[in-house]
Amino acid sequence: MPRSLRDNSLLWLKACTRKLVYQLSRLLPRNPNKAVFGSYKELFSDNSKYLYKHWQQQQFIRCIWISANRDVINQLNQNKQETYYRWSLLGVYHALTAKYYFYNSYIGDINQWLAGGATKINLWHGSPMKKIEFDIDNGPMSEVFNPQGRIGWLKQSLLAHQQHVKPDLMLSPSPLVDSLFSSAFKLQASQLLRCGNPRTDYYRTETNQQLSPPQTQAHSTELAALRQQIQNRQYQQVILYAPSWRDSYQGDNPYRNAFDWAALSEHLQQHNQLFLLRLHPNEAALAQQFSDFANIINISAMEDVYGLLDSVDLLITDYSSLFIDVLPLNIPVSFYRFDNKHYQQNCRNMYDYVSSMAEIGPESLTFKELLIQLQPESINALASQYQQSYLTVKKMYWGESPASSFKALESWIKTRD
């Protein structure tokens, strides 16, 4: 048998086996007092991380972290946090018997083979500007979520199994996000819980502010060192650059030509500014070649940035929903869309509402334009310059004052017991 045919046969055999095992896992009883958690890229990160840590502290429910990253597992176990390797006996057992799955992207964050019968809560990792999931109608991901014909749907339901498993519940802070998640994940209104997100709620919770941040030991050490450096150097301004994932680029590094890195470094040194470079986890390796410039620190390998946001004076992004997370913190935002035309043609279309959204910060299409925006006086002027539109967009995404995600989820679980 030719190798390509053999590999293709094995791919289909695995897909069919996974679907069968998933259905069989529905037959096992599940413990309503046990929840399993996981995150994309095997990280200890994002909403599931903060919910996991908060409930461990409050002892609301038995919380178990599942991962295939042994470094994360070892570090969490050293901190006396219950964690298991995905395919260990205990990892499999808990994935099969936990009532609740809490994840940031897909059930594969935990175990996509064994999630049948579990109540699946997708905490997601952002409020979308660009189209997501079943709303994607262009670019490479459209074939996964909107294939052509019945055969195409059957193929994707097998090969993209976890992407086609709908969650039982998602969190939404406002009517706008209700409409986006309902469409993108094909959910009913009853499957949306009106509240904030764990990653932003954690630092708003008085109890958690008094506790150490919910990091692995390595991340906690790195975070503390970076915060200490910021404090010691007394930078005039701290700038966070956190762009979205460019899923249409293959092999090329889109950030190489997007910046004149030497000129940026010179500008930062001249004005005593610090530039924190945070690429998407799917692109973290692309940031390594920009790590040696003065006043530029690559934090792409850090678990997340939420423990740093109180030190940030400006967020630069493009289509990433991180700008939505910083709205309640009143952090000025600047948009750098160096590949605007390419991105929308080859990556994702934007949701219709975006075209009429009030401008909360300046947009730059070239590095030269961006460098002007990085002048200290330009950054200082942003808060007053965009104050009204900033407040309007904050309300659009966050509503009046969303309830605590911790309390909302606890009430929701109690009603199901």
Summary of the structure (lengths in Angstrom):
residues: 417
radius of gyration: 21.8
end to end distance: 53.6
largest distance: 68.7
contacts: 1294
relative contact order: 0.12
helix: 50%
strand: 14%
